[in-house]
Amino acid sequence: MGVEQSATSRRNFIKTAATSLAAITILPSHVVAGLGHRPPSSRLSIAAIGVGGVGFKNLNAMNEENIVALCDVDKSYGLKAFRRWPAAVRYVDFRKMFEAEKNIDAVLIAAPDHIHAHAACVAMKLGKHVFVQSPMGHSVQEIRRMAQLSKLYPIVSQVGNTIASSGISRRVSEIIWNGDLGEIREVDVWSSGPEWPQGYLPDTKKTNVPATLDWDLFLGPAEFIPYKENYTPFGWRAFWSFGSGTLGSEAPYLLEPVFRALKLGVASAVDASSSFYDLSVAPVTSKIVFEFNRRDNLPKLSLPPVCISWYDGGLMPNLPRDVPDELSLVDFKSGIIFKGNEGLLFVNVFDEKLFLVKNGKIIESEAPQTIFRVASSQHGHEADWLRACKEQESNRLACSASFESQLALSETILVGNMALRLQSLKRKLYWDTLRSKFSNIGEDELVSISSPARFSIENAFPVYNKQMQQYNATQLVEQWVNPTYREGWNLV
């Protein structure tokens, strides 16, 4: 996820950053200008795909640039953006937008997850800078292609993982790298999500597509399914065809400080359990345990194998021993607990609070600040991307969340979501990232997935009826890793 940077001198920083593609530390633009970089000045011509929700917020953060084109498959949902930037040309199909708009410098992509890679790859091959909302992509093949193209073309990539630009993530790294916690072999991470209906199949009755929505373009590369009100404009996150469930929506932010501080690669093993799920809908509650191999030691810290336990849907980790009474997990909507052999670190990512606990007391860390911060502002993450887009390629500093830097985190999340759907195998699964498969699943092994239980009363006794279906596990994994797409939507 990055390299540790010393603040001893600007000269040393530049030398280190120039020799490491993995550098994650970013200087504020006014400092960059003072180091001989071209200061950001000219306005970028920006196009946006998906402008009704988070995309609208991203665009507001880029408002000082030239917003030239807006694309949304739902004319009603995108209306506020169309009114906000009336001079921008409107589109429904992003492919037609790219054909018509030849002067785009950069593209914001905030459509549903299954569109991310398809739009981003086209943009990068056209030489456009790309900002893609989190999560990065919808399959292992997609995110690897995105990272590959981001290196082949002279573009700036950024995943909309705002925590990657935060001061709290950098401070966590400084405390851990200073050795304040000692060896860390366990980490608990939890989310209060989902914040949308999940774990329920859509109503079976026929529903008319709203006149303002182009359902065929919303589906894009996904297999055709009839429109349901559950899907748009927000509920698509719960369905595997379009979204990535709670893990895909929340884990990029909550796991970012963990991956950065512990220098994690892709998980080597995963074990998952959950409430009801099937091949169309994600569960409302889940627990997933990820295992990671040993990494190279840091000057003040060894990096042994580590286990990360993920909880969501109301599940919470147990409070460790020797924690002072004034520290309660009730105060954390979502959070992280790093468990070291010399101390604990509680992190409230979204409120940017942390608590270092040693010998049953909350103490202040004396770890020095060694990592440069992104210029702090409400829109620092977007500004970080815009700054990099405007800098000369020869001396450009990488963004906080470039595609390459987010690849291991994104793949781990996708592996976790696959394990959720394979949990009837009833064992830990070992992920072979080089071969893109679980090494301990047999070619003919089957997984069983149940329908929701139907409750009825028969002869005064309650009866729960459910049907089980079986699928070839290897074939499912192959499809999830490298999906087949509808005609006309192959990944470029």
C-alpha positions, -999 to 999 in steps of 0.1 A, spaced: 0 0 0 29 24 2 63 33 15 72 50 47 84 86 41 107 106 63 99 143 69 136 152 75 140 170 43 121 178 11 151 167 -9 150 132 6 113 129 0 115 138 -37 144 113 -42 124 85 -24 92 92 -43 110 92 -77 124 58 -71 92 41 -58 61 34 -79 44 24 -46 47 58 -29 15 68 -12 25 100 4 11 131 -12 22 167 -8 -4 196 -8 -4 213 -42 11 245 -28 41 225 -15 44 206 -47 46 239 -66 75 249 -44 94 217 -53 97 226 -89 64 209 -100 41 228 -123 14 243 -100 -22 232 -109 -37 261 -128 -55 253 -160 -90 239 -158 -97 204 -168 -126 194 -191 -145 167 -170 -172 143 -180 -192 123 -155 -210 89 -157 -236 85 -129 -245 119 -116 -275 115 -94 -260 102 -61 -224 101 -49 -214 114 -84 -233 146 -77 -212 152 -46 -180 144 -64 -189 168 -92 -195 196 -66 -160 190 -53 -147 195 -89 -169 225 -96 -140 248 -104 -131 227 -134 -150 227 -167 -179 202 -165 -185 195 -201 -206 163 -203 -230 144 -180 -242 109 -185 -270 91 -165 -293 63 -175 -320 78 -153 -331 113 -165 -350 119 -133 -323 109 -109 -297 129 -128 -319 160 -131 -303 179 -102 -269 176 -119 -283 186 -153 -298 217 -136 -266 224 -117 -244 223 -149 -268 234 -177 -240 239 -202 -229 203 -200 -240 180 -228 -263 153 -216 -260 116 -224 -277 83 -215 -251 60 -230 -215 66 -219 -202 49 -250 -218 75 -273 -205 102 -250 -169 90 -256 -175 89 -293 -189 124 -294 -168 143 -269 -132 144 -282 -119 171 -258 -125 154 -224 -94 155 -201 -108 134 -172 -138 112 -163 -156 107 -131 -174 73 -129 -200 70 -101 -224 45 -118 -232 11 -101 -203 -12 -95 -208 -34 -125 -203 -4 -148 -170 8 -132 -145 -12 -152 -163 -10 -185 -164 28 -185 -129 32 -169 -111 9 -194 -126 28 -224 -116 61 -208 -80 50 -201 -75 37 -236 -86 71 -249 -60 87 -227 -84 102 -201 -77 105 -164 -101 84 -144 -118 88 -110 -139 57 -102 -161 55 -71 -155 28 -46 -154 -2 -48 -129 -3 -77 -146 -30 -98 -170 -59 -98 -147 -89 -106 -111 -99 -102 -105 -98 -139 -119 -63 -141 -98 -47 -114 -67 -63 -128 -74 -49 -162 -80 -15 -147 -47 -16 -129 -29 -28 -160 -43 -1 -183 -35 26 -157 2 17 -160 1 14 -198 -14 48 -205 -1 82 -192 -32 88 -171 -40 95 -134 -62 70 -117 -80 74 -84 -105 51 -66 -131 71 -46 -118 57 -13 -117 90 7 -101 74 37 -69 69 16 -65 107 17 -73 111 53 -51 121 81 -65 93 104 -52 66 80 -17 81 80 -17 85 118 -26 49 123 4 39 102 28 62 121 17 47 155 19 11 143 52 16 124 67 32 156 62 -1 174 36 12 199 15 -19 196 42 -45 191 35 -74 168 -1 -74 154 -16 -108 146 -53 -100 150 -75 -71 137 -112 -67 142 -132 -46 117 -169 -39 118 -196 -20 99 -231 -10 110 -242 -15 74 -260 -22 52 -279 11 51 -302 -3 24 -326 -33 23 -305 -64 18 -309 -101 22 -343 -101 6 -353 -112 -29 -372 -87 -50 -410 -90 -54 -420 -115 -81 -449 -93 -95 -443 -75 -128 -432 -39 -124 -432 -13 -152 -399 4 -160 -402 42 -152 -403 63 -184 -372 82 -173 -350 51 -169 -333 32 -197 -333 -2 -181 -312 -19 -208 -284 6 -203 -287 3 -166 -281 -35 -170 -251 -28 -193 -229 -59 -192 -250 -78 -167 -273 -106 -177 -308 -95 -185 -333 -96 -156 -367 -78 -154 -368 -44 -137 -379 -42 -100 -383 -12 -78 -358 -27 -54 -329 -21 -78 -329 17 -84 -319 42 -76 -301 30 -45 -310 -7 -37 -288 -22 -65 -259 -24 -39 -276 -55 -23 -277 -75 -56 -247 -94 -69 -256 -85 -105 -249 -48 -99 -233 -43 -65 -211 -59 -39 -231 -60 -7 -220 -45 26 -185 -58 22 -180 -42 -11 -196 -9 -1 -180 -4 34 -148 -25 35 -128 -3 11 -129 25 36 -126 5 68 -99 -18 56 -78 10 40 -59 19 72 -53 -18 79 -39 -26 45 -18 6 46 -4 2 81 2 -36 79 14 -35 42 -10 -63 32 -12 -81 -1 -41 -102 -12 -56 -125 15 -43 -160 13 -73 -177 30 -109 -168 39 -137 -183 60 -172 -168 57 -207 -172 74 -238 -152 71 -276 -149 73 -297 -159 42 -280 -153 8 -284 -167 -27 -269 -161 -61 -288 -129 -66 -288 -111 -32 -261 -104 -6 -268 -113 31 -279 -88 56 -254 -100 82 -221 -117 78 -188 -125 95 -157 -131 73 -122 -141 85 -93 -132 62 -58 -146 67 -26 -129 53 9 -142 50 40 -128 67 54 -96 51 89 -81 52 97 -65 86 99 -27 91 127 -11 111 107 -10 143 81 -36 136 79 -73 125 50 -82 103 39 -118 111 9 -135 96 -22 -117 105 -59 -125 108 -86 -99 101 -122 -106 113 -149 -86 95 -184 -81 110 -215 -64 95 -252 -62 98 -252 -57 135 -226 -82 145 -198 -68 167 -165 -81 179 -160 -89 216 -144 -61 236 -108 -71 245 -97 -74 281 -80 -46 299 -100 -19 282 -109 12 304 -146 16 312 -148 49 293 -141 32 260 -172 14 246 -179 -1 212 -213 14 215 -197 47 206 -184 33 173 -208 31 145 -181 13 125 -145 7 136 -112 -11 138 -93 -27 167 -57 -35 161 -46 -61 187 -8 -60 194 12 -79 220 20 -46 236 -12 -26 232 -45 -20 214 -55 7 189 -92 16 185 -100 35 154 -132 54 145 -124 59 108 -153 82 98 -151 104 128 -113 105 126 -107 94 162 -83 69 177 -75 56 211 -42 39 221 -47 15 250 -18 2 271 -20 -15 305 -57 -7 307 -53 30 301 -58 53 272 -26 71 264 -12 95 238 12 81 213 46 98 210 51 85 174 65 113 153 46 125 122 66 110 93 41 110 65 31 140 44 -6 147 45 -29 154 16 -40 191 18 -69 188 43 -103 200 31 -138 187 27 -129 177 -8 -93 167 -3 -96 134 -21 -110 148 -53 -85 177 -51 -56 152 -48 -67 136 -81 -72 170 -98 -37 180 -86 -21 149 -101 -40 153 -134 -26 187 -139 10 179 -130 36 169 -156 39 132 -160 77 133 -155 74 146 -119 39 137 -110 32 124 -75 9 94 -73 -26 98 -60 -36 84 -26 -58 57 -41 -44 49 -75 -58 17 -91 -24 0 -86 -23 9 -49 -59 -3 -43 -56 -36 -62 -48 -60 -33 -75 -45 -11 -101 -47 -39 -92 -83 -48 -94 -93 -11 -130 -79 -9 -140 -98 -40 -125 -130 -26 -146 -124 6 -178 -120 -14 -171 -152 -33 -165 -171 0 -199 -158 13 -216 -176 -16 -195 -208 -11 -200 -212 26 -220 -245 23 -185 -261 16 -181 -256 54 -144 -249 54 -117 -223 51 -109 -216 15 -73 -209 3 -70 -183 -24 -43 -187 -51 -40 -152 -65 -16 -163 -92 -40 -188 -107 -72 -168 -97 -88 -198 -80 -94 -214 -46 -68 -241 -44 -88 -265 -22 -120 -267 -42 -124 -298 -63 -133 -297 -100 -166 -316 -94 -174 -302 -60 -209 -288 -54 -223 -260 -33 -258 -259 -20 -278 -227 -19 -313 -225 -3 -343 -204 -11 -359 -183 17 -379 -205 40 -416 -202 35 -435 -203 68 -469 -220 71 -491 -237 97 -500 -273 90 -522 -293 114 -515 -267 140 -477 -270 137 -453 -245 122 -436 -256 90 -406 -240 73 -403 -250 36 -372 -242 16 -357 -256 -15 -320 -264 -20 -302 -260 -53 -267 -273 -61 -241 -257 -84 -206 -266 -95 -183 -246 -72 -154 -243 -96 -176 -231 -125 -192 -205 -102 -158 -192 -92 -146 -190 -128 -177 -170 -137 -172 -146 -108 -135 -141 -115 -139 -136 -152 -175 -129 -160 -192 -133 -194 -210 -102 -205 -240 -94 -227 -233 -89 -264 -217 -55 -271 -203 -51 -235 -170 -70 -236 -142 -55 -215 -117 -36 -237 
